[in-house]
Amino acid sequence: MSLTLQFILAMSCVLPAIPGLLKFRKAGSNYHPFLLLLFAAVVTELLADIPMLLYNDYSIQSVVYPFYFIIEIFLMLLFYRLNNIIASTFWVYAIPLTGLVVYMVNYYYRHSFENWLAGYCTTGFTIINLLLAIKLLSNEIFETKIPPLKNPKMIIAFGCTLFYSYYLLVKIFISLSVQTDLYKSIFSVHQIINVVSYIIFTWAVIWIPGKIKY
């Protein structure tokens, strides 16, 4: 897969971000963390991929992506908290802070954000996100009467379940094999899953309702 095609696929995050920007002020506060995450994804991909595309420089990715990961876990946990999937606000701050400490300690001693501890940290948080997405999806299926294709929470939960499930498989396959061809195949499919997920999120954002006025 060419670098240009990688960049185009990565920038599919713009698809939900555009309607998200238009809807942000009118949307309920329980959707704000998810919308902010979409904006953060766009900024992250621009910072990480433009040097790759123009100068074939991947070094910025190793800095930008770990910090995006911390932002992602925080905003997703906040989203789940505001939608009553997490009972305590403590975990919204404690889990991302733990990840940040792991990355910073790792960088202090190894001058890199990437090692086996950071890898396990990422995998663990991915599992947490996946379980919470499944719980939200289950709640929306059994506790609401909104049609599935018009239920933004259900659509977001489905998209997150798809995305985090495959991301977890990617982490497992990569840890079990170092074959270059296999890695390229897995990465290519992962890029496609990203695009599909962002298309699903775009549909979800379109159906986000405005604030209820009393």
C-alpha positions, 0 to 999 in steps of 0.5 A, a space after each residue: 500500500 502506497 504512502 499516499 493511499 495510507 494517508 487518504 485512508 487515515 484521513 477518513 476520520 474527517 468524514 464524521 468530524 465535519 458533521 460533528 463540528 456542525 452539530 457540536 454546539 447543539 448536541 447534548 453534553 453526553 456526546 461531546 467527548 465522542 465528538 472531541 475524539 473525532 476532532 483529535 483524530 483529525 489533528 493527530 493524523 495530520 501531525 503524524 502522516 504529513 511528515 510521513 507523506 512528504 519526507 518519509 519520516 515516521 518518527 513523529 508518529 512514535 510521539 503523536 500516537 501514544 498521546 492520542 491513545 491517552 486522549 482516546 481512552 480518557 474521552 471514551 471513558 468520559 463518554 461511557 460515564 456520561 451515558 451511565 455505562 461507568 458508575 464512577 468518575 474515578 476510573 475516567 481519570 485513574 485509567 488514563 493517568 495510569 497509561 500516561 505514567 507508564 508512557 512517561 516512565 518508559 520514555 524517561 528510562 528508554 527514550 521511547 514510548 514503545 516497549 513491551 510494557 506500553 504494548 500491554 498497556 495499550 492492549 489492556 485499555 483496548 480490552 476495556 474499551 471493547 467491553 464497555 462498547 459491548 455493554 453500551 450496545 447491549 443496553 441500547 438493544 434491550 433498553 431503548 425503543 429507538 430504531 437501530 439505524 437512528 440510534 446514535 449511541 447504538 451505532 457508535 457502540 457498534 462501530 467501536 465494537 468493530 474497531 476495537 475487536 479488530 485492533 485487538 486481533 491485530 495486536 495478538 497476530 503481531 505479537 505471535 508473528 514477525 512475518 513481514 508479509 503477514 504484517 502488511 496484510 494485517 495492516 492493510 485490512 486494519 486500514 480498511 476497518 478504520 475507514 468502515 468504522 469512520 463511515 459508521 461514526 459519520 452515520 451516528 453523528 448525523 443522528 445525534 439529537 439536539 439538546 432538549 429544551 425545557 
